[in-house]
């Protein structure tokens, strides 16, 4: 289902912007497959200044990553004028993005992974983890290291926690081998059948939908309309 949005007061845009960009046949967003993998992560990260999702707290949470690399990467614009529905709008990730074309810069980057979360140690659950740039690059370094990777190896777990310092949020990622998991965290590692079941249920489609050229055109027109 497309996200439903209504709009409020028009924003102030750069002075050079006077009208919405013209539509062209090539101004359609690319296929979702272009947003997966480590290459897409690096490309998109450079552009970024519910229960489905993993909630990272100050207390370390044990997770098991079940993707070898991100199944989705995206950057998103934040449109404050949207009054109903999500204010976050997925960027096309190309020079043809209409919001980029009117000078609106993407504000958020996410590399998306399927993880088994032990937020409740007794009931592990499948979650989507939207990792920011710094953590995503740490994960890439681990994934591509022959001694430490891949991320989805059967005996590899992690803990993730966050700390708040002034206005900055820092995330702390630690690797744990399955053989040490119970001793270090009190959580028993999953067996092969349990992991296989989670893998069968993991998400593969993009986390945030792309608006097509008509929808983006309407959004841009609303922002530029006096």
Buried (B, 14 or more C-beta within 10 A) or exposed (E): EEBEBEBEEEEEBEEEBEEBBEEEEEBBBEEBEBBBBBEBBBBBBEBBEEEEBBEBEEEBBBBBBBBBBBBBBBBBBBBEBBEEBBBBBBBBBBEBBBBBBBEBEBBBBBBBBBBBBBBEEEEBEBBBBBBBBEBBBBBBEBBEEEEEBBBBBEEBBBBBBBEEEEEEEEBEBEEBEBEEBEEBBEBEBBEEEEBEEBBEEBBEEBBBBBBEBEBBBBBBEBBBEE
